[in-house]
Amino acid sequence: MAPTLLVYPARDRVEFALDVVNRGEKRMELSFPSGQAYDFVVLDSVGRRLWQWSEGRMFTQAYQNKVIGGGDTLHLREQWQATLAPGRYTVVATLLSTDHPMEQRLAFDVQ
């Protein structure tokens, strides 16, 4: 699997995109211990958590599976409605799969 994390900061929001590509020819099954498959967290320049997508949300407690076919991509997108002060931030995107967990970090600037 090959993840790609992109961030699109705008004046009143920040959009996050995590794409997970199955580079193999065979399908890949991802297992999750709950209805939450991923999360996005934004940190300020000193590492303080400013926002977490999952905070305040409820997820089913049922075990779930997602299948990514060979050559296919799992697209995960979220948006944070916020006006950020100019500066450097970091987003941490996590795929919460029990069998193929991954984390990607990306620093981004707000002008």
C-alpha positions in Angstrom: 0.0 0.0 0.0 1.1 3.5 -0.8 -0.4 6.5 1.0 -0.5 10.1 -0.2 -1.5 12.9 2.0 -2.5 16.3 0.6 -3.6 19.5 2.4 -5.6 22.4 0.8 -5.6 25.4 3.2 -8.0 28.2 2.4 -9.0 31.4 4.2 -11.9 29.8 6.2 -11.2 26.1 6.0 -8.6 23.4 5.5 -9.3 20.3 3.4 -7.5 17.1 3.9 -7.1 14.2 1.4 -5.6 10.8 2.3 -5.4 8.4 -0.7 -4.3 4.8 0.0 -3.3 2.9 -3.2 -3.1 -0.8 -3.4 -0.1 -1.2 -5.7 -0.5 -5.0 -5.9 -2.5 -7.0 -8.3 -4.6 -8.8 -5.6 -7.3 -7.2 -3.6 -6.4 -6.1 -0.1 -8.7 -6.4 2.9 -8.5 -3.8 5.7 -9.9 -4.6 9.1 -11.2 -2.0 11.5 -12.2 -2.6 15.2 -15.0 0.0 14.9 -16.9 2.2 12.5 -13.9 4.7 12.6 -11.5 3.8 9.8 -9.3 7.0 9.9 -8.6 10.2 11.7 -7.1 13.6 10.9 -5.3 15.7 13.6 -3.9 19.2 13.2 -1.0 20.3 15.3 0.4 23.8 15.8 4.1 24.7 15.3 5.0 23.4 18.8 3.0 20.2 18.5 -0.2 21.2 20.4 -3.3 19.5 19.1 -5.7 22.2 17.7 -8.3 19.9 16.1 -9.1 16.3 15.7 -11.7 15.1 13.2 -13.0 12.3 15.4 -13.4 14.4 18.5 -17.1 14.5 19.6 -18.2 12.0 16.9 -19.8 8.7 17.6 -18.8 5.5 15.8 -20.4 2.1 15.7 -18.7 -0.5 17.8 -19.0 -3.1 15.1 -16.0 -4.6 13.5 -15.8 -3.7 9.8 -13.8 -4.5 6.7 -13.0 -2.6 3.6 -11.6 -4.1 0.4 -9.3 -2.3 -2.0 -9.0 -4.0 -5.3 -5.6 -4.4 -7.1 -4.6 -1.0 -8.4 -7.5 0.7 -6.7 -7.4 3.7 -4.3 -9.3 4.3 -1.1 -10.1 8.0 -0.9 -10.5 9.6 2.5 -11.5 13.3 2.6 -12.4 15.7 5.4 -12.7 19.4 6.0 -12.0 21.6 9.0 -14.0 24.9 9.1 -11.5 27.2 10.8 -9.7 30.5 10.3 -6.0 29.9 11.1 -3.5 32.5 12.0 -0.5 32.6 9.5 2.1 30.1 10.4 3.2 26.5 10.0 0.9 23.6 11.0 1.1 19.8 10.7 -1.6 17.4 9.8 -1.4 13.8 11.0 -3.6 11.3 9.0 -4.0 7.9 10.5 -5.5 4.8 8.9 -6.8 2.8 11.8 -6.7 -0.6 10.2 -5.6 -3.4 12.6 -3.8 -5.4 9.9 -2.4 -2.5 7.8 -2.2 0.6 10.1 -0.4 3.7 8.7 0.3 7.2 9.7 1.3 10.1 7.4 2.4 13.6 8.5 2.5 16.7 6.4 3.5 20.2 7.4 1.7 23.1 5.7 1.8 26.8 5.8 -1.0 29.3 6.2 -0.3 32.7 4.7 
